[in-house]
Amino acid sequence: MELSPPFMHALVYGHVDVDSFALNMDEIINAVTVGRLKPEQSAVHSLVRYSKYTGRYVIGNHLQASRYRSKILDRGTFHEKPFKYAADVLLEIIPSIRLHKLIVPCHRTATKPFIVRTNNETPLPHEACWNRCFIELFKRDAGTLDGSSTEEGLGKPDFVCKHSDVDIIMESVMAYRSLNDVQEHADRFRHDGPKSYQPTTDPKLRSLRGLVVIGSDVKCIMQRMEKVQLHKTNNDLEIMGLCPVSGYHSMVFIFRTEDSGCRQYTVPCNMVPQRLLDGKLVFGHTFEAAQRLPLITLNTPPRLTVRQVADKIIHQLGYKKDMQIADVVRKAYSELSLTEDGRHTPVSHRLFILAKELSISIYEQ
């Protein structure tokens, strides 16, 4: 089955708005039925009547984004937007984070892939795993300066990259560390800190410097972020926080503003990079299609007449036998509903098949 236009639009932009996208409702229903799309509010309401839902649809599961990303690359080219802040670098990475990329091999029984400091704390991968994941996902010749990469005393930033017109230096620290430890990481970016943390002297490059506080509790992360003190020589340092949501289908991204307050955003792991613009998240790329998006491939139209299909729906739901066909279509679609996990109820699934069959019959005849 070909990918439908609404699903392909969601793969590019992370969502599709029914009101602003010319599409056939059948295509939405089909994409929802197979789990590729879901109403944005389905995470809040246990039952969503999506035939009447006119808001925003999002990718049904972050693994769907991973599975079909290559299909989009076959049909066009992505063009990245510039990185204006260190936050943009992290927002480029977050949508592609997957739990399996953060886990170390457990080849010994003593290996512990997760950090657990207290009984009430959600386990997290180790700091080194996060840094390795950031580098792997960002690509663009990013790396780290370990002990073998610099002269002694020059420092070892966790993430460094020269890309386009920017020089990027980022340091990570776990939120379970003490306030003094977090402050010490920030102080590395001061003028008297290690040279590898200093702004670039290349006049053709802009320096983007960031500190990322990683934890499993948003409140704890914010407390650490708000306590960091910046000085004249490192006041360009962006203080950011990262907290995975259960299931790693999205991440809470936290950004410290100029007044030392914190603003948080939920970033879905849908493979769609983001940027920070005037305090709001925007798409991190544009897409140039190489060809017209294909329409969804439908099953072969049935040989039954329109009246026969309508009578099947009437029989199943107990409608009046003399109901007009147009009324049958409207009432059938009004009965369709979606459960929280992105699937039809048993009755709704059968009804969907019949309603779709009836719509196709009307079109063909």
Beta strands, then each sheet from edge to edge (+ up, - down):
strand 1: 15-17
strand 2: 37-39
strand 3: 47-48
strand 4: 56-59
strand 5: 76-80
strand 6: 114-115
strand 7: 124-125
strand 8: 159-163
strand 9: 166-174
strand 10: 206-214
strand 11: 238-244
strand 12: 250-256
strand 13: 262-268
strand 14: 274-277
strand 15: 280-283
strand 16: 285-289
strand 17: 338-339
sheet 1: 1+ 4- 2+
sheet 2: 3+ 17-
sheet 3: 5+ 16-
sheet 4: 6+ 7-
sheet 5: 8+ 9- 10- 11- 12+ 13-
sheet 6: 14+ 15-
end
